[in-house]
Every structure is written in C-alpha cells, then in structure tokens.
Amino acid sequence: MKAITIVPGTTTIRLVDREEPTIVTPDEIKIQMRCVGICGTDREEVAGGRSLAPDGRNELIIGHEMFGQVVEVGKGVTRVKPGDFAVFTDRRGCGECIPCGMNRSDMCNTGKFHERGIWGLDGFQTEYVVDKEQYVVCVPAELEPVGVLTEPLSVAEKAIDEAIRVQIARLPDAQTTPDWLFERRCLVAGLGPIGLLAAVALSLRGAEVYGLDIVEPNSARPEWLEHIGGKYIDGRQVPVDRIDKSIGSMDLIFDATGVPKLEFNLLDALAYNGVYVVTGIPGGDRPLEIPGAELMRQLVLKNQLLLGSVNNPRAYFQMAVDDLSMAQLRWGDHIKKLITNRYPYTEFVKPLTQHEADEIKVVLEWKV
C-alpha cells in the first residue's frame, strides 16, 4: 500500500510502499482511508520540526486527522462493523500511569505517550490502518463530507469542556442557566480550523461569539464565522490590549494562535472570574518580555483562570461527532465549506509545504 513518510528532523518527504496491515487480535479494526486533514503540526514536521519515527525505523508515516471506512473487524468488536464510517483517536498511553490505564492518555503523568503520525507511531496518511476498538469512534454516514473535521473539533471540545467544568465547580452562580456558556461573551483568537470549530461549539451552546484575526473582513475565515452568527474583530484595527475598552470584556477566551505575545496581551480582555483556555502551541524559542508582576496581580485580583489543554480522548471525539451533526442540522452545507482545499494523495507536496492565502482546512483524498 502507499503511504506518505518523512525522515524526522529533515525536510525529506516521499510517497512509499508499505506492507498492508492485517488484523491479528479480536479487538482490532481495519479502516480504509477516505481522507486525512493537514494542519500546522504536519507542516512543522515536514519542515524538520518535532517528530519521532517508530522504534527500529528512520521514517514516520505522518497524519493524525483521519476519516475512513471500516473494511474488517476482529471477532470481538462491537462498536463498528464493515461499511461504517469511523475515525481513530491519535494518542496512545504510556502503559505506566493511572490516567493512561483509564484510556485518558491526554492526561498522561509520565510523558512517555506516543502519538500516531507525530511521535513514535505511524500515522494515517496511508491507504489502510489497523488499531484497537478502544480508539475508534463511529461517524454517521450523513457526516461523510465533514467527518475529517472530527479530530480538530475534538481539540476544541476538550478545551471548552474543561473550562466549563472548572467554572461550574468554582463559581456560585454558574448553574443559574442551562449551560454556563449560555449568553456568555466568548472570544476565539486565531481563526484557523480549530478556532472556527471552537466558534461552532460555543455557538451551539448559546454563547455570544467573537473571532479575532488579522485578515481582511471579507476574506474566507471572517465570512465563514459571520455565517454562524459570530462577530469578527480585525486585530489590525482593534489592538488586542484595547479589546475590553472597545468591545467589552470576555467571560471566556479560547486561544488557538500559538503566539505568546498575543496570548499575554489578550489577558487584558478577560472579565472578572473569566477563564482563558490555551490550545495554540508556540513555535520557536525567542525570549519574550512580559510584565510579570502586573499579570499575576490581574489573575489574583480578578479571580481569573488560565488553562492549558492538549489532545483528546475518545469521549471528546464522540462529542465532536455529535456537534458536527447538530451543526449540520443548524447551518447545513456551510459546515463543509470549512474544507476549502482537497488534493489527491499523489499531490501531497504542495499542501504539506505551502499555505494558500484563503485556505481554511486542507485534506488529502485517499479514496474518491
């Protein structure tokens, strides 16, 4: 079978032949790939950034945002059957700590986890994959056009859910509405795929959503946001440290930028008792000067919460599937317009090395 591989730490990327995987235990599932999303992590890997090949190999099959169709199952599998559409989660536990033993490798205590397509395990940019039933989530057939968005949406789902859980636990008035987010002012910083999908999840929960970026208001991402009821803030016109004065403070800030200077400046827009959840991972290692004392005073005196969130277990993939179904009912075909660029897998070099000006989500198609 064909697969797209990199040599970690280099810019070597190529299409190779690999042996097709087979089911060997009763709890395994074989999936034929339909399409695989490309994100900043993939492009960072291809540029020579953080990645690790499996033990005994010098190449890594990349790709972690997958969507495919079940072609075979082990005799003990009950969650899916041949013909179903499905996704696999991407992180695998260390086998040592309690969270990983509970299938919560997103909360691994040792740091010895692996991630398919990123760290120590082959990924999904290939024709077939086999994995355990505990990592599979069934996707309804009606979501076939948008099923590849499950993984990036699951990142937002976990971050938002964690923020809500903490707020409900600590705020005495948190349960006075059906959902803590109902009519709350929420700012999404960075309108890439995860940011826009976070806007979807927030909107479905009744939040008043604002989206911050530095692109033209009539370009693809702001227009997509506004179609689901979000309000666009052009960071070139409204300085981030003046958002609270110009637009008002925010009960929740969801950061998907990975830009440290922006992340710290945005704290000024956070309301009393607010929560700031960070999902963007900064690149590079340049030092940054911040007003540390002022920042700490604000967090304490305004009773604010700063929360980091990464990766996502099967439950959040399921939550993503559920929200994609609700979003498709509410906004119809607009959801699939988030996927702006599709390429056959044989044309992998351009989408993995270049970022088109007006793209949102890019996918490689493995079966048409």
Secondary structure, 3 states (H helix, E strand, C coil): CEEEEECCCCCCEEEEECCCCCCCCCCEEEEEEEEEEECHHHHHHHCCCCCECCCCCCCEECCCEEEEEEEEECCCCCCCCCCCEEEECCEECCCCCHHHHCCCHHHCCCCCCEEECCEEECCCCECEEEEEHHHEEEECHHHCCCHHHHHHHHHHHHHHHHHHHHHHHHCCCHHHCCCCCCCCEEEEECCCHHHHHHHHHHHHCCCEEEEEECCCCCCHHHHHHHHCCCEEEECCCCCHHHHHHHCCCEEEEEECCCCHHHHHHHHHHEEEEEEEEECCCCCCCCCCCCCHHHHHHHHHHCCCEEEECCCCCHHHHHHHHHHHHHHHHHHHHHHHHHEEEEEEHHHCHHHHHCCCCCCCEEEEECCC
